[in-house]
């Protein structure tokens, strides 16, 4: 963790091969995403065999943190993907943190706005 960067836990993402209810598809990532039906913020990610995403992202669970300065947070890190805007007003990068993928997020959206937009498929991740 870097000095001057505020990290706030946001969610956990778990790769799966299981087809889950209400999956949203990203053609560019060749990935399906669905939210867990429980009380905690868990996302399931199912990948097509030819997904262009880094193997760490496809094979290992990740934790995601909101940060106050995404550019500074990824400076000097091995960036696996991003920064990009998968959901409108929600910027993301995934870094390799010692062999584990970690998602870093910068947004002004509330959690309700983020999860609502994701559930509706609002954002570039879901556009063709």
MODELLER restraints for C-alpha pairs under 7 A, 6 or more apart:
rsr = mdl.restraints
at = mdl.atoms
rsr.add(forms.Gaussian(group=physical.xy_distance, feature=features.Distance(at['CA:2:A'], at['CA:73:A']), mean=6.83, stdev=0.5))
rsr.add(forms.Gaussian(group=physical.xy_distance, feature=features.Distance(at['CA:5:A'], at['CA:67:A']), mean=6.45, stdev=0.5))
rsr.add(forms.Gaussian(group=physical.xy_distance, feature=features.Distance(at['CA:5:A'], at['CA:68:A']), mean=6.19, stdev=0.5))
rsr.add(forms.Gaussian(group=physical.xy_distance, feature=features.Distance(at['CA:5:A'], at['CA:69:A']), mean=6.55, stdev=0.5))
rsr.add(forms.Gaussian(group=physical.xy_distance, feature=features.Distance(at['CA:5:A'], at['CA:73:A']), mean=6.61, stdev=0.5))
rsr.add(forms.Gaussian(group=physical.xy_distance, feature=features.Distance(at['CA:6:A'], at['CA:67:A']), mean=5.39, stdev=0.5))
rsr.add(forms.Gaussian(group=physical.xy_distance, feature=features.Distance(at['CA:6:A'], at['CA:68:A']), mean=5.73, stdev=0.5))
rsr.add(forms.Gaussian(group=physical.xy_distance, feature=features.Distance(at['CA:7:A'], at['CA:65:A']), mean=5.72, stdev=0.5))
rsr.add(forms.Gaussian(group=physical.xy_distance, feature=features.Distance(at['CA:7:A'], at['CA:66:A']), mean=5.72, stdev=0.5))
rsr.add(forms.Gaussian(group=physical.xy_distance, feature=features.Distance(at['CA:7:A'], at['CA:67:A']), mean=4.97, stdev=0.5))
rsr.add(forms.Gaussian(group=physical.xy_distance, feature=features.Distance(at['CA:8:A'], at['CA:65:A']), mean=5.12, stdev=0.5))
rsr.add(forms.Gaussian(group=physical.xy_distance, feature=features.Distance(at['CA:8:A'], at['CA:66:A']), mean=5.07, stdev=0.5))
rsr.add(forms.Gaussian(group=physical.xy_distance, feature=features.Distance(at['CA:8:A'], at['CA:67:A']), mean=6.60, stdev=0.5))
rsr.add(forms.Gaussian(group=physical.xy_distance, feature=features.Distance(at['CA:9:A'], at['CA:64:A']), mean=6.18, stdev=0.5))
rsr.add(forms.Gaussian(group=physical.xy_distance, feature=features.Distance(at['CA:9:A'], at['CA:65:A']), mean=4.44, stdev=0.5))
rsr.add(forms.Gaussian(group=physical.xy_distance, feature=features.Distance(at['CA:9:A'], at['CA:66:A']), mean=6.40, stdev=0.5))
rsr.add(forms.Gaussian(group=physical.xy_distance, feature=features.Distance(at['CA:10:A'], at['CA:64:A']), mean=5.36, stdev=0.5))
rsr.add(forms.Gaussian(group=physical.xy_distance, feature=features.Distance(at['CA:10:A'], at['CA:65:A']), mean=4.99, stdev=0.5))
rsr.add(forms.Gaussian(group=physical.xy_distance, feature=features.Distance(at['CA:10:A'], at['CA:66:A']), mean=6.10, stdev=0.5))
rsr.add(forms.Gaussian(group=physical.xy_distance, feature=features.Distance(at['CA:11:A'], at['CA:41:A']), mean=4.88, stdev=0.5))
rsr.add(forms.Gaussian(group=physical.xy_distance, feature=features.Distance(at['CA:11:A'], at['CA:42:A']), mean=5.67, stdev=0.5))
rsr.add(forms.Gaussian(group=physical.xy_distance, feature=features.Distance(at['CA:11:A'], at['CA:63:A']), mean=6.01, stdev=0.5))
rsr.add(forms.Gaussian(group=physical.xy_distance, feature=features.Distance(at['CA:11:A'], at['CA:64:A']), mean=5.18, stdev=0.5))
rsr.add(forms.Gaussian(group=physical.xy_distance, feature=features.Distance(at['CA:12:A'], at['CA:41:A']), mean=6.52, stdev=0.5))
rsr.add(forms.Gaussian(group=physical.xy_distance, feature=features.Distance(at['CA:12:A'], at['CA:42:A']), mean=4.89, stdev=0.5))
rsr.add(forms.Gaussian(group=physical.xy_distance, feature=features.Distance(at['CA:12:A'], at['CA:43:A']), mean=6.28, stdev=0.5))
rsr.add(forms.Gaussian(group=physical.xy_distance, feature=features.Distance(at['CA:12:A'], at['CA:62:A']), mean=5.69, stdev=0.5))
rsr.add(forms.Gaussian(group=physical.xy_distance, feature=features.Distance(at['CA:12:A'], at['CA:63:A']), mean=4.48, stdev=0.5))
rsr.add(forms.Gaussian(group=physical.xy_distance, feature=features.Distance(at['CA:12:A'], at['CA:64:A']), mean=6.00, stdev=0.5))
rsr.add(forms.Gaussian(group=physical.xy_distance, feature=features.Distance(at['CA:13:A'], at['CA:42:A']), mean=5.77, stdev=0.5))
rsr.add(forms.Gaussian(group=physical.xy_distance, feature=features.Distance(at['CA:13:A'], at['CA:43:A']), mean=4.68, stdev=0.5))
rsr.add(forms.Gaussian(group=physical.xy_distance, feature=features.Distance(at['CA:13:A'], at['CA:44:A']), mean=5.78, stdev=0.5))
rsr.add(forms.Gaussian(group=physical.xy_distance, feature=features.Distance(at['CA:13:A'], at['CA:45:A']), mean=6.86, stdev=0.5))
rsr.add(forms.Gaussian(group=physical.xy_distance, feature=features.Distance(at['CA:13:A'], at['CA:61:A']), mean=5.48, stdev=0.5))
rsr.add(forms.Gaussian(group=physical.xy_distance, feature=features.Distance(at['CA:13:A'], at['CA:62:A']), mean=5.12, stdev=0.5))
rsr.add(forms.Gaussian(group=physical.xy_distance, feature=features.Distance(at['CA:13:A'], at['CA:63:A']), mean=6.33, stdev=0.5))
rsr.add(forms.Gaussian(group=physical.xy_distance, feature=features.Distance(at['CA:14:A'], at['CA:43:A']), mean=6.24, stdev=0.5))
rsr.add(forms.Gaussian(group=physical.xy_distance, feature=features.Distance(at['CA:14:A'], at['CA:44:A']), mean=4.97, stdev=0.5))
rsr.add(forms.Gaussian(group=physical.xy_distance, feature=features.Distance(at['CA:14:A'], at['CA:45:A']), mean=5.99, stdev=0.5))
rsr.add(forms.Gaussian(group=physical.xy_distance, feature=features.Distance(at['CA:14:A'], at['CA:61:A']), mean=4.40, stdev=0.5))
rsr.add(forms.Gaussian(group=physical.xy_distance, feature=features.Distance(at['CA:14:A'], at['CA:62:A']), mean=6.61, stdev=0.5))
rsr.add(forms.Gaussian(group=physical.xy_distance, feature=features.Distance(at['CA:15:A'], at['CA:44:A']), mean=5.83, stdev=0.5))
rsr.add(forms.Gaussian(group=physical.xy_distance, feature=features.Distance(at['CA:15:A'], at['CA:45:A']), mean=4.68, stdev=0.5))
rsr.add(forms.Gaussian(group=physical.xy_distance, feature=features.Distance(at['CA:15:A'], at['CA:46:A']), mean=5.81, stdev=0.5))
rsr.add(forms.Gaussian(group=physical.xy_distance, feature=features.Distance(at['CA:15:A'], at['CA:58:A']), mean=6.19, stdev=0.5))
rsr.add(forms.Gaussian(group=physical.xy_distance, feature=features.Distance(at['CA:15:A'], at['CA:59:A']), mean=6.29, stdev=0.5))
rsr.add(forms.Gaussian(group=physical.xy_distance, feature=features.Distance(at['CA:15:A'], at['CA:60:A']), mean=6.50, stdev=0.5))
rsr.add(forms.Gaussian(group=physical.xy_distance, feature=features.Distance(at['CA:15:A'], at['CA:61:A']), mean=6.05, stdev=0.5))
rsr.add(forms.Gaussian(group=physical.xy_distance, feature=features.Distance(at['CA:16:A'], at['CA:44:A']), mean=6.34, stdev=0.5))
rsr.add(forms.Gaussian(group=physical.xy_distance, feature=features.Distance(at['CA:16:A'], at['CA:45:A']), mean=5.84, stdev=0.5))
rsr.add(forms.Gaussian(group=physical.xy_distance, feature=features.Distance(at['CA:16:A'], at['CA:46:A']), mean=5.10, stdev=0.5))
rsr.add(forms.Gaussian(group=physical.xy_distance, feature=features.Distance(at['CA:17:A'], at['CA:46:A']), mean=5.55, stdev=0.5))
rsr.add(forms.Gaussian(group=physical.xy_distance, feature=features.Distance(at['CA:20:A'], at['CA:34:A']), mean=6.76, stdev=0.5))
rsr.add(forms.Gaussian(group=physical.xy_distance, feature=features.Distance(at['CA:22:A'], at['CA:34:A']), mean=6.09, stdev=0.5))
rsr.add(forms.Gaussian(group=physical.xy_distance, feature=features.Distance(at['CA:23:A'], at['CA:32:A']), mean=5.64, stdev=0.5))
rsr.add(forms.Gaussian(group=physical.xy_distance, feature=features.Distance(at['CA:23:A'], at['CA:33:A']), mean=5.17, stdev=0.5))
rsr.add(forms.Gaussian(group=physical.xy_distance, feature=features.Distance(at['CA:23:A'], at['CA:34:A']), mean=4.54, stdev=0.5))
rsr.add(forms.Gaussian(group=physical.xy_distance, feature=features.Distance(at['CA:24:A'], at['CA:32:A']), mean=5.37, stdev=0.5))
rsr.add(forms.Gaussian(group=physical.xy_distance, feature=features.Distance(at['CA:24:A'], at['CA:33:A']), mean=5.19, stdev=0.5))
rsr.add(forms.Gaussian(group=physical.xy_distance, feature=features.Distance(at['CA:24:A'], at['CA:34:A']), mean=6.33, stdev=0.5))
rsr.add(forms.Gaussian(group=physical.xy_distance, feature=features.Distance(at['CA:24:A'], at['CA:121:A']), mean=6.41, stdev=0.5))
rsr.add(forms.Gaussian(group=physical.xy_distance, feature=features.Distance(at['CA:25:A'], at['CA:31:A']), mean=5.86, stdev=0.5))
rsr.add(forms.Gaussian(group=physical.xy_distance, feature=features.Distance(at['CA:25:A'], at['CA:32:A']), mean=4.46, stdev=0.5))
rsr.add(forms.Gaussian(group=physical.xy_distance, feature=features.Distance(at['CA:25:A'], at['CA:33:A']), mean=6.52, stdev=0.5))
rsr.add(forms.Gaussian(group=physical.xy_distance, feature=features.Distance(at['CA:25:A'], at['CA:126:A']), mean=6.26, stdev=0.5))
rsr.add(forms.Gaussian(group=physical.xy_distance, feature=features.Distance(at['CA:26:A'], at['CA:32:A']), mean=6.30, stdev=0.5))
rsr.add(forms.Gaussian(group=physical.xy_distance, feature=features.Distance(at['CA:26:A'], at['CA:125:A']), mean=5.53, stdev=0.5))
rsr.add(forms.Gaussian(group=physical.xy_distance, feature=features.Distance(at['CA:26:A'], at['CA:126:A']), mean=4.74, stdev=0.5))
rsr.add(forms.Gaussian(group=physical.xy_distance, feature=features.Distance(at['CA:27:A'], at['CA:126:A']), mean=6.96, stdev=0.5))
rsr.add(forms.Gaussian(group=physical.xy_distance, feature=features.Distance(at['CA:27:A'], at['CA:128:A']), mean=6.31, stdev=0.5))
rsr.add(forms.Gaussian(group=physical.xy_distance, feature=features.Distance(at['CA:29:A'], at['CA:51:A']), mean=5.80, stdev=0.5))
rsr.add(forms.Gaussian(group=physical.xy_distance, feature=features.Distance(at['CA:29:A'], at['CA:52:A']), mean=6.25, stdev=0.5))
rsr.add(forms.Gaussian(group=physical.xy_distance, feature=features.Distance(at['CA:29:A'], at['CA:53:A']), mean=6.47, stdev=0.5))
rsr.add(forms.Gaussian(group=physical.xy_distance, feature=features.Distance(at['CA:30:A'], at['CA:47:A']), mean=6.03, stdev=0.5))
rsr.add(forms.Gaussian(group=physical.xy_distance, feature=features.Distance(at['CA:30:A'], at['CA:48:A']), mean=5.52, stdev=0.5))
rsr.add(forms.Gaussian(group=physical.xy_distance, feature=features.Distance(at['CA:30:A'], at['CA:51:A']), mean=4.83, stdev=0.5))
rsr.add(forms.Gaussian(group=physical.xy_distance, feature=features.Distance(at['CA:31:A'], at['CA:45:A']), mean=6.58, stdev=0.5))
rsr.add(forms.Gaussian(group=physical.xy_distance, feature=features.Distance(at['CA:31:A'], at['CA:46:A']), mean=5.58, stdev=0.5))
rsr.add(forms.Gaussian(group=physical.xy_distance, feature=features.Distance(at['CA:31:A'], at['CA:47:A']), mean=4.37, stdev=0.5))
rsr.add(forms.Gaussian(group=physical.xy_distance, feature=features.Distance(at['CA:31:A'], at['CA:48:A']), mean=6.12, stdev=0.5))
rsr.add(forms.Gaussian(group=physical.xy_distance, feature=features.Distance(at['CA:31:A'], at['CA:51:A']), mean=6.83, stdev=0.5))
rsr.add(forms.Gaussian(group=physical.xy_distance, feature=features.Distance(at['CA:32:A'], at['CA:45:A']), mean=5.60, stdev=0.5))
rsr.add(forms.Gaussian(group=physical.xy_distance, feature=features.Distance(at['CA:32:A'], at['CA:46:A']), mean=4.98, stdev=0.5))
rsr.add(forms.Gaussian(group=physical.xy_distance, feature=features.Distance(at['CA:32:A'], at['CA:47:A']), mean=6.29, stdev=0.5))
rsr.add(forms.Gaussian(group=physical.xy_distance, feature=features.Distance(at['CA:33:A'], at['CA:43:A']), mean=6.69, stdev=0.5))
rsr.add(forms.Gaussian(group=physical.xy_distance, feature=features.Distance(at['CA:33:A'], at['CA:44:A']), mean=5.57, stdev=0.5))
rsr.add(forms.Gaussian(group=physical.xy_distance, feature=features.Distance(at['CA:33:A'], at['CA:45:A']), mean=4.67, stdev=0.5))
rsr.add(forms.Gaussian(group=physical.xy_distance, feature=features.Distance(at['CA:33:A'], at['CA:46:A']), mean=6.50, stdev=0.5))
rsr.add(forms.Gaussian(group=physical.xy_distance, feature=features.Distance(at['CA:34:A'], at['CA:43:A']), mean=5.67, stdev=0.5))
rsr.add(forms.Gaussian(group=physical.xy_distance, feature=features.Distance(at['CA:34:A'], at['CA:44:A']), mean=5.22, stdev=0.5))
rsr.add(forms.Gaussian(group=physical.xy_distance, feature=features.Distance(at['CA:34:A'], at['CA:45:A']), mean=6.76, stdev=0.5))
rsr.add(forms.Gaussian(group=physical.xy_distance, feature=features.Distance(at['CA:35:A'], at['CA:42:A']), mean=6.08, stdev=0.5))
rsr.add(forms.Gaussian(group=physical.xy_distance, feature=features.Distance(at['CA:35:A'], at['CA:43:A']), mean=4.53, stdev=0.5))
rsr.add(forms.Gaussian(group=physical.xy_distance, feature=features.Distance(at['CA:35:A'], at['CA:44:A']), mean=6.18, stdev=0.5))
rsr.add(forms.Gaussian(group=physical.xy_distance, feature=features.Distance(at['CA:36:A'], at['CA:42:A']), mean=5.32, stdev=0.5))
rsr.add(forms.Gaussian(group=physical.xy_distance, feature=features.Distance(at['CA:36:A'], at['CA:43:A']), mean=5.76, stdev=0.5))
rsr.add(forms.Gaussian(group=physical.xy_distance, feature=features.Distance(at['CA:36:A'], at['CA:44:A']), mean=6.94, stdev=0.5))
rsr.add(forms.Gaussian(group=physical.xy_distance, feature=features.Distance(at['CA:47:A'], at['CA:58:A']), mean=6.77, stdev=0.5))
rsr.add(forms.Gaussian(group=physical.xy_distance, feature=features.Distance(at['CA:54:A'], at['CA:80:A']), mean=6.34, stdev=0.5))
rsr.add(forms.Gaussian(group=physical.xy_distance, feature=features.Distance(at['CA:56:A'], at['CA:100:A']), mean=6.83, stdev=0.5))
rsr.add(forms.Gaussian(group=physical.xy_distance, feature=features.Distance(at['CA:56:A'], at['CA:101:A']), mean=6.09, stdev=0.5))
rsr.add(forms.Gaussian(group=physical.xy_distance, feature=features.Distance(at['CA:57:A'], at['CA:101:A']), mean=6.06, stdev=0.5))
rsr.add(forms.Gaussian(group=physical.xy_distance, feature=features.Distance(at['CA:62:A'], at['CA:101:A']), mean=5.32, stdev=0.5))
rsr.add(forms.Gaussian(group=physical.xy_distance, feature=features.Distance(at['CA:62:A'], at['CA:102:A']), mean=5.42, stdev=0.5))
rsr.add(forms.Gaussian(group=physical.xy_distance, feature=features.Distance(at['CA:62:A'], at['CA:103:A']), mean=6.84, stdev=0.5))
rsr.add(forms.Gaussian(group=physical.xy_distance, feature=features.Distance(at['CA:63:A'], at['CA:102:A']), mean=5.40, stdev=0.5))
rsr.add(forms.Gaussian(group=physical.xy_distance, feature=features.Distance(at['CA:63:A'], at['CA:103:A']), mean=6.17, stdev=0.5))
rsr.add(forms.Gaussian(group=physical.xy_distance, feature=features.Distance(at['CA:64:A'], at['CA:102:A']), mean=5.89, stdev=0.5))
rsr.add(forms.Gaussian(group=physical.xy_distance, feature=features.Distance(at['CA:64:A'], at['CA:103:A']), mean=4.36, stdev=0.5))
rsr.add(forms.Gaussian(group=physical.xy_distance, feature=features.Distance(at['CA:64:A'], at['CA:104:A']), mean=5.68, stdev=0.5))
rsr.add(forms.Gaussian(group=physical.xy_distance, feature=features.Distance(at['CA:65:A'], at['CA:103:A']), mean=6.33, stdev=0.5))
rsr.add(forms.Gaussian(group=physical.xy_distance, feature=features.Distance(at['CA:65:A'], at['CA:104:A']), mean=5.11, stdev=0.5))
rsr.add(forms.Gaussian(group=physical.xy_distance, feature=features.Distance(at['CA:65:A'], at['CA:105:A']), mean=6.05, stdev=0.5))
rsr.add(forms.Gaussian(group=physical.xy_distance, feature=features.Distance(at['CA:66:A'], at['CA:104:A']), mean=5.85, stdev=0.5))
rsr.add(forms.Gaussian(group=physical.xy_distance, feature=features.Distance(at['CA:66:A'], at['CA:105:A']), mean=4.53, stdev=0.5))
rsr.add(forms.Gaussian(group=physical.xy_distance, feature=features.Distance(at['CA:66:A'], at['CA:106:A']), mean=5.72, stdev=0.5))
rsr.add(forms.Gaussian(group=physical.xy_distance, feature=features.Distance(at['CA:67:A'], at['CA:104:A']), mean=6.43, stdev=0.5))
rsr.add(forms.Gaussian(group=physical.xy_distance, feature=features.Distance(at['CA:67:A'], at['CA:105:A']), mean=5.80, stdev=0.5))
rsr.add(forms.Gaussian(group=physical.xy_distance, feature=features.Distance(at['CA:67:A'], at['CA:106:A']), mean=5.48, stdev=0.5))
rsr.add(forms.Gaussian(group=physical.xy_distance, feature=features.Distance(at['CA:68:A'], at['CA:106:A']), mean=6.20, stdev=0.5))
rsr.add(forms.Gaussian(group=physical.xy_distance, feature=features.Distance(at['CA:69:A'], at['CA:106:A']), mean=6.66, stdev=0.5))
rsr.add(forms.Gaussian(group=physical.xy_distance, feature=features.Distance(at['CA:70:A'], at['CA:104:A']), mean=6.83, stdev=0.5))
rsr.add(forms.Gaussian(group=physical.xy_distance, feature=features.Distance(at['CA:70:A'], at['CA:105:A']), mean=6.64, stdev=0.5))
rsr.add(forms.Gaussian(group=physical.xy_distance, feature=features.Distance(at['CA:70:A'], at['CA:106:A']), mean=5.74, stdev=0.5))
rsr.add(forms.Gaussian(group=physical.xy_distance, feature=features.Distance(at['CA:77:A'], at['CA:95:A']), mean=6.47, stdev=0.5))
rsr.add(forms.Gaussian(group=physical.xy_distance, feature=features.Distance(at['CA:78:A'], at['CA:95:A']), mean=5.57, stdev=0.5))
rsr.add(forms.Gaussian(group=physical.xy_distance, feature=features.Distance(at['CA:78:A'], at['CA:96:A']), mean=5.55, stdev=0.5))
rsr.add(forms.Gaussian(group=physical.xy_distance, feature=features.Distance(at['CA:79:A'], at['CA:93:A']), mean=6.93, stdev=0.5))
rsr.add(forms.Gaussian(group=physical.xy_distance, feature=features.Distance(at['CA:79:A'], at['CA:94:A']), mean=5.93, stdev=0.5))
rsr.add(forms.Gaussian(group=physical.xy_distance, feature=features.Distance(at['CA:79:A'], at['CA:95:A']), mean=4.40, stdev=0.5))
rsr.add(forms.Gaussian(group=physical.xy_distance, feature=features.Distance(at['CA:79:A'], at['CA:96:A']), mean=6.44, stdev=0.5))
rsr.add(forms.Gaussian(group=physical.xy_distance, feature=features.Distance(at['CA:80:A'], at['CA:94:A']), mean=5.43, stdev=0.5))
rsr.add(forms.Gaussian(group=physical.xy_distance, feature=features.Distance(at['CA:80:A'], at['CA:95:A']), mean=5.27, stdev=0.5))
rsr.add(forms.Gaussian(group=physical.xy_distance, feature=features.Distance(at['CA:80:A'], at['CA:96:A']), mean=6.47, stdev=0.5))
rsr.add(forms.Gaussian(group=physical.xy_distance, feature=features.Distance(at['CA:81:A'], at['CA:93:A']), mean=5.60, stdev=0.5))
rsr.add(forms.Gaussian(group=physical.xy_distance, feature=features.Distance(at['CA:81:A'], at['CA:94:A']), mean=5.28, stdev=0.5))
rsr.add(forms.Gaussian(group=physical.xy_distance, feature=features.Distance(at['CA:82:A'], at['CA:92:A']), mean=6.25, stdev=0.5))
rsr.add(forms.Gaussian(group=physical.xy_distance, feature=features.Distance(at['CA:82:A'], at['CA:93:A']), mean=4.41, stdev=0.5))
rsr.add(forms.Gaussian(group=physical.xy_distance, feature=features.Distance(at['CA:82:A'], at['CA:94:A']), mean=6.62, stdev=0.5))
rsr.add(forms.Gaussian(group=physical.xy_distance, feature=features.Distance(at['CA:83:A'], at['CA:91:A']), mean=6.45, stdev=0.5))
rsr.add(forms.Gaussian(group=physical.xy_distance, feature=features.Distance(at['CA:83:A'], at['CA:92:A']), mean=5.21, stdev=0.5))
rsr.add(forms.Gaussian(group=physical.xy_distance, feature=features.Distance(at['CA:83:A'], at['CA:93:A']), mean=4.40, stdev=0.5))
rsr.add(forms.Gaussian(group=physical.xy_distance, feature=features.Distance(at['CA:84:A'], at['CA:91:A']), mean=5.56, stdev=0.5))
rsr.add(forms.Gaussian(group=physical.xy_distance, feature=features.Distance(at['CA:84:A'], at['CA:92:A']), mean=5.47, stdev=0.5))
rsr.add(forms.Gaussian(group=physical.xy_distance, feature=features.Distance(at['CA:84:A'], at['CA:93:A']), mean=6.63, stdev=0.5))
rsr.add(forms.Gaussian(group=physical.xy_distance, feature=features.Distance(at['CA:85:A'], at['CA:91:A']), mean=4.53, stdev=0.5))
rsr.add(forms.Gaussian(group=physical.xy_distance, feature=features.Distance(at['CA:85:A'], at['CA:92:A']), mean=6.21, stdev=0.5))
rsr.add(forms.Gaussian(group=physical.xy_distance, feature=features.Distance(at['CA:85:A'], at['CA:124:A']), mean=6.71, stdev=0.5))
rsr.add(forms.Gaussian(group=physical.xy_distance, feature=features.Distance(at['CA:86:A'], at['CA:123:A']), mean=5.48, stdev=0.5))
rsr.add(forms.Gaussian(group=physical.xy_distance, feature=features.Distance(at['CA:86:A'], at['CA:124:A']), mean=5.13, stdev=0.5))
rsr.add(forms.Gaussian(group=physical.xy_distance, feature=features.Distance(at['CA:86:A'], at['CA:125:A']), mean=4.40, stdev=0.5))
rsr.add(forms.Gaussian(group=physical.xy_distance, feature=features.Distance(at['CA:87:A'], at['CA:117:A']), mean=6.88, stdev=0.5))
rsr.add(forms.Gaussian(group=physical.xy_distance, feature=features.Distance(at['CA:87:A'], at['CA:118:A']), mean=6.75, stdev=0.5))
rsr.add(forms.Gaussian(group=physical.xy_distance, feature=features.Distance(at['CA:87:A'], at['CA:122:A']), mean=6.00, stdev=0.5))
rsr.add(forms.Gaussian(group=physical.xy_distance, feature=features.Distance(at['CA:87:A'], at['CA:123:A']), mean=3.89, stdev=0.5))
rsr.add(forms.Gaussian(group=physical.xy_distance, feature=features.Distance(at['CA:87:A'], at['CA:124:A']), mean=6.10, stdev=0.5))
rsr.add(forms.Gaussian(group=physical.xy_distance, feature=features.Distance(at['CA:87:A'], at['CA:125:A']), mean=6.57, stdev=0.5))
rsr.add(forms.Gaussian(group=physical.xy_distance, feature=features.Distance(at['CA:88:A'], at['CA:122:A']), mean=6.86, stdev=0.5))
rsr.add(forms.Gaussian(group=physical.xy_distance, feature=features.Distance(at['CA:88:A'], at['CA:123:A']), mean=4.96, stdev=0.5))
rsr.add(forms.Gaussian(group=physical.xy_distance, feature=features.Distance(at['CA:89:A'], at['CA:107:A']), mean=6.05, stdev=0.5))
rsr.add(forms.Gaussian(group=physical.xy_distance, feature=features.Distance(at['CA:90:A'], at['CA:105:A']), mean=6.94, stdev=0.5))
rsr.add(forms.Gaussian(group=physical.xy_distance, feature=features.Distance(at['CA:90:A'], at['CA:106:A']), mean=6.18, stdev=0.5))
rsr.add(forms.Gaussian(group=physical.xy_distance, feature=features.Distance(at['CA:90:A'], at['CA:107:A']), mean=4.80, stdev=0.5))
rsr.add(forms.Gaussian(group=physical.xy_distance, feature=features.Distance(at['CA:91:A'], at['CA:105:A']), mean=5.60, stdev=0.5))
rsr.add(forms.Gaussian(group=physical.xy_distance, feature=features.Distance(at['CA:91:A'], at['CA:106:A']), mean=5.18, stdev=0.5))
rsr.add(forms.Gaussian(group=physical.xy_distance, feature=features.Distance(at['CA:91:A'], at['CA:107:A']), mean=6.21, stdev=0.5))
rsr.add(forms.Gaussian(group=physical.xy_distance, feature=features.Distance(at['CA:92:A'], at['CA:103:A']), mean=6.81, stdev=0.5))
rsr.add(forms.Gaussian(group=physical.xy_distance, feature=features.Distance(at['CA:92:A'], at['CA:104:A']), mean=5.66, stdev=0.5))
rsr.add(forms.Gaussian(group=physical.xy_distance, feature=features.Distance(at['CA:92:A'], at['CA:105:A']), mean=4.61, stdev=0.5))
rsr.add(forms.Gaussian(group=physical.xy_distance, feature=features.Distance(at['CA:92:A'], at['CA:106:A']), mean=6.58, stdev=0.5))
rsr.add(forms.Gaussian(group=physical.xy_distance, feature=features.Distance(at['CA:93:A'], at['CA:103:A']), mean=5.82, stdev=0.5))
rsr.add(forms.Gaussian(group=physical.xy_distance, feature=features.Distance(at['CA:93:A'], at['CA:104:A']), mean=5.39, stdev=0.5))
rsr.add(forms.Gaussian(group=physical.xy_distance, feature=features.Distance(at['CA:93:A'], at['CA:105:A']), mean=6.74, stdev=0.5))
rsr.add(forms.Gaussian(group=physical.xy_distance, feature=features.Distance(at['CA:94:A'], at['CA:101:A']), mean=6.31, stdev=0.5))
rsr.add(forms.Gaussian(group=physical.xy_distance, feature=features.Distance(at['CA:94:A'], at['CA:102:A']), mean=5.44, stdev=0.5))
rsr.add(forms.Gaussian(group=physical.xy_distance, feature=features.Distance(at['CA:94:A'], at['CA:103:A']), mean=4.28, stdev=0.5))
rsr.add(forms.Gaussian(group=physical.xy_distance, feature=features.Distance(at['CA:94:A'], at['CA:104:A']), mean=6.09, stdev=0.5))
rsr.add(forms.Gaussian(group=physical.xy_distance, feature=features.Distance(at['CA:95:A'], at['CA:101:A']), mean=5.67, stdev=0.5))
rsr.add(forms.Gaussian(group=physical.xy_distance, feature=features.Distance(at['CA:95:A'], at['CA:102:A']), mean=5.37, stdev=0.5))
rsr.add(forms.Gaussian(group=physical.xy_distance, feature=features.Distance(at['CA:95:A'], at['CA:103:A']), mean=6.47, stdev=0.5))
rsr.add(forms.Gaussian(group=physical.xy_distance, feature=features.Distance(at['CA:96:A'], at['CA:102:A']), mean=6.46, stdev=0.5))
